Each structure stands twice: as C-alpha cells, then as structure tokens.
C-alpha cells in the first residue's frame, strides 16, 4: 500500500486499515519517519533506509504500547531484505493457490 503523506495523515490512514506490520521508510526525512510511528500496528516495525542526520522523534510509550520497533537497514542489508520479501511474496502466493 502506498500513502502520499503530503496529501494525507499517513499514520491515521494506516490505523484505519488496522495498522501497518512494516513501514519501509525510504525518504531521507526524520520528520516524516517520526510521523509514521503511530501508523504501526501491534508488533509493527519501522525499517529505515532513508539516511539523514536529524533525529527520529519517538517516545518510549509509542514503542512500548504496541511492542513496536525501529530498525536501520544499511546498504548491504538492503539486498538481503529484498530477497527475503520476494521469497515471502512467493510463498504467500503459493499458499493461496
């Protein structure tokens, strides 16, 4: 699912869908990433790929209340991540056939 955070409140839109299991933050904007924390569902993960020197603002309550996590994904890990997600999509399709 793609949500244009410029035209809508992405966290609210995600929560309306039950909250995101994973948010892949590719934009180099700490402000945008900070705003997405509340869009995570229970046990949701914010995976950060977009690099910036500004801090991501998050309170401990935001993380603890939903068992949410933030992960940084470096350049070498990105290709491994793509491989895992492609495999998961393939397995999911196979299980629905």
Steps between C-alpha positions, in 0.01 A plus 500: 500500500630845413385807690596851393589662832500842332124487439376291794587411858677169432487377862122546512455334159709201615310466828170505306632188324590334832857632527804406296707191573795657319570851377797538266622858548695590188471881507794676669268687737508439874185710537309273262631188676403639840146563378468137386571338839134527601400325176662176614275223623580261787853358462549734203844584365626826350788408270716802427689515170493875433804660663499834679688653791187636670361288786185294472269621776326220685390456859556179695120475540456494120730197479398316816122536464489305176825301531626700201860507380722715279771335288772662294584318180843565349602467139614137526188398688270654238564231240447230763172671600383506137576130470305416816197706398499346150513152655217585743284630212568181302414280799184698570384463138575127505299449818196676347500296176 
